[in-house]
Amino acid sequence: DLYQNGTYNKWIEKVLTHPNEIRQIYKEVSGSEKPDDWYPLQVICEKCGKVGTTKVTGIKGDKVTYKCMPDMVSWAQGCGHEGEINPYDGRSKLPWKVEWAVKWSGLPVTIEGSGKDHNAAGGSHDISVRICKEILEMPVPYNIPYEFFLTGGAKMSSSKGEGATAKAIGELLPPEILRFLMIQKHPKRPIEFNPEGSTVPVLFDQHDKASEQYFASEPEIPDHGRLFHYSQISDAKPVKHYLPRFTRVIFFLQMPHMDAEKEIAEIKGSKLTVEDKEEVAMRIKYGKKWLDSYAPEDFVF
Ligand SMILES: [Zn+2]
């Protein structure tokens, strides 16, 4: 991976030499206070192989000193080993907010005056943004495809031949789902999004699975959880709620005399919360749009 093949080495070095600034960014953005001796890096313990239990205690030339802590985290016990290790070439792991900034920096893209501050779209990833800009001194690439997309610069394929306009796609998908789609794409490649077939329901399903990963206490695919995290438009921390499957909403929408909200509450098996209801309303709204535009015949009856 990008740790092992050395791609991240130069960024790890940058991060390691700016622990105070990174602590400050965490504090200013989210109010989270890291201890004064905190380093934004964890190394793989040479004795027990764990990474989540280690604490870097200092820098020594091209090595770091560390301790494998028996009681630092509740979900794993470190072996107590103390040592020093060269943290490069896959022997360490960055905290994920830092890693995200590093991922951006690894993308072969530069931005000159992208104009709009990406913050307009939401602030949940501000820590990564600031680390990217201020510590790694790299541009934040991901608002590029998003804007590119929204301003109609992207080529989109459509089997109808006329091509779906970016505006049409923007209207077809809720902002979170659109962003979920965008951040998976490489910033420099044209965005191929064919809204026909089962693309839209599949995208909703992927989003919902990513949401499960985000809220899981031990996610199986943490990257998917992060995708969900970075898809958020609102600054507020996402609230776990019931996500009715898009295809089900579509089904209920087409059944005469059926109240989609009521049916979904029945599937959920309990009363819908305020957030659940908002979600249902949103999916009904976009479900109708989809049925009126790109839904293939096997979904329409
Ligand atoms: Zn250990």
Residues whose N, C-alpha, C, O or C-beta is under 5 A from the ligand:
A	BS01	ZN	C45 K47 C48 G49 C68 G78 C79 G80 H81
